[in-house]
């Protein structure tokens, strides 16, 4: 393994960009009749946001038994991400709730 120098780290840290991390949580309304149709439209909206370059990473947690429904990273500031999330059909229906956090990341990072 090669050594990561302090100089390299300082150079790389200057390349970070602000992003917004959103953590989605299921509510009790997730099990109500009609919730699956709303989640389907939530997913469709995520595909649109991905296509438009606004939503950089989407990670559903459908197989997780916790209340976490998924995480995503927006390429927007915190205010814009909250605006987008507040108009999401699953948020509006009370099926999902979210936490949003301003984070920094390295442009070009990707999942393998």
N, C-alpha and C positions, 0 to 999 in steps of 0.2 A: 504494500500500500504506500502511496506517495504521501509526502508531508504537505499539509496545507499550512502555508505560512501566514503570519499576521498580515503581511502586505497583501497577499491574495485575498484574504477575508475582507480587509478594508476596501479593496478595489471592488469586490463583488457586492458588498453591502451598499455601495453607492448606486448600484443598478436596480435596487428594489423599487417596486411600484405599489401604491396603495390599492387594496382590494377590500371587499366586504365578505366576511364569512357569515353564512346564515345556517343556523341549526334549527331544523323543524322538529316539532314534538306533536305526537298524536294526542287528541283529546278523547273524552268518552263518546263524543259525537261520531267518531270514526266508525263505530259499529252500528250506527243507525241506518235504516233503509234509505237507499239513494246515495249514500256516501261514496260508493265505488264509482258512480258516474261522475261525481264532482272531482274525485281524485284523478279520474281519467282526463278530465279537462285541465286540471292542474298540471298533469304530465304533458299534455299537448302544448300548454303555455310555456312550459320549460323547454320543449323542443324549439319553439319559436324564439325564445330568448337565447338559446344556444346558437341557433342559425344566425341571429342578428349580432352575435359577438358580445352580448351583454352578460350572459351567464357562461362563465369559463369552465366550470366543473360542476357536475351534478352527480351525487352519490346517494341514491335511495337506500334506505335501510329496512326494506320490507321484510327481511328474514330475521331481523333483530327482534328479540322479545321485550326490549325496553320501550319507553315512550318515544325514543328518538326515531323519527320517520325518515330522516336523511339530513345530509349537509350539502351545501353548495357554496361556490365562490363566485361572486359577481365582480366584473371588471369596472365597477362604478364606485362612487363614494357612498358613505353610509346613508346619507339622506335619500339618495336616489334608490338605493337598494330597498330601503324601508318603504318608499313610495310604491315601488314595484310589488313588494310583498303584500302590502296592505290592499292591493287591488287583485290579488290572487283569489281564484274562486274557492279554494279550500280554506284559506284564511278567513275570507268573508263569511263562509258558512259555519265557521267555528269548528271545523273538523281538524284543522292543524293550527298551531300557534308557533311563533318563532322567536329566537334570540338573534340579534345581529351584532357583529363585532367588526370594528375597523382592524384590518391586518395588513401586513406587508408581505410581498412575495417577489419571486424572481420571474420576470416576463419570459415566456418560453418554456417554463416548467410544464411537464405533462405527466400523466399517468402512463406507466409502461403497458 
